[in-house]
Amino acid sequence: MEKNIFSRKLIDLRRKNQLSQAGLANKLFVTRQSISKWENGESEPSIDKLISIAEIFNTSLDNLIMGNMSDKDKLVSISHINKSYDNQVLNDLSLDIYDNERIALLGLNGSGKTTMISIMTGLKNADSGDVKFSFNKKKSLKLMPQNDVLINDMKVRELLKLTQLLNKLKDNNHIESMVKEFNFTELMDHYVGSLSGGQKRRLSLLLSLMAPSKLLVLDEPTVGMDLETIDILWKHLEHVTGSILMVTHDFNQIDKFFSRVLLLKDGRIENDMSVDKIHSHNQTVEQWYRTNNGGLNHD
C-alpha cells in the first residue's frame, strides 16, 4: 500500500465528510488511536477495514489506496481549449479535475493561468473546446480572482449579507465567527471602497470561503495580503471539504498542502504530477518546477 497516498486520502475523505477521528473509529469499531496511526502512516488497516472505509466514504479501493480516480469522481472536464489574443495563449489544453483534490497550478507570468481559470469559470469564452461540470457550478463553484471584484458603494456588512442571501446560508453564528476571525468586526459599517488594498484582499477571501463548494478556485490569493491574512488563508483551506485549484508559487505550502501540481507551458498542461511522486524522487516541488521549466522562476 502507498502509505503517503492512503494517509492523505483518509484525512481528506474524513474532513470532506465532516467526520472526526473518533466518529470514524466508532463506525469501524476501532480506537481513535488506530485512526491517528493510519493517518500518520505509522500503521495500516487490515483489508477488511479498508473495504469498510471505502464503503463509508463511497469510494473505490483503487482510489483509497493508490489515489486513482474514476469517472464518478470527476468534477470538471476541460477538453481541447484554444484561446488567442494577439498570440496563441491556450493551445489544445485539456484537463480533468476530480473530487477531493488539492491542485497547485504553476507557470511563468503570461503562460495563460488566469486565462485558463477565466474560461473554466465562465468569465471568458474559449475560441474552441469545451468545459463540462458534473455539478451545479452556479451553486458549488467558488472563485477568488486575482483582482478583487467587490462593490465599493456597499458597506462590508451589506456585502456580506448579500453573499449570505445569494448562497442561502442560514448559519449566522458561522458567519459571525468568520467575520471575527477575519478581523472585520470593527469594519462592518465601513464602505468597501474605503478599505485598504490588504483589507480588500482579506474581504475577497472571506467572501470566497463563506459557502461550501465542490470546487474552490483561487488565482494568486496571497498577492497583496499581509502575513496575518496569509495565515488565515492556509488555516481555513485545511477545512475546505471540496477540491481546490490554486495559482500559487508559495513552494513551502505546495509541498505541505497540495496533492497535485500542474505546469502550464506553451499554452497547455506540460506536466501533471502528484506531490507524493515528486517527493518519492527526493525532490521538492520547487526543484521539480525549475527542472521542468528550464530553470526559470515564475517571475
Order of alpha helices (4+ residues) and beta strands (2+ residues): alpha-alpha-alpha-alpha-alpha-beta-beta-beta-alpha-beta-alpha-beta-alpha-alpha-alpha-beta-alpha-beta-alpha-beta-beta-alpha-alpha
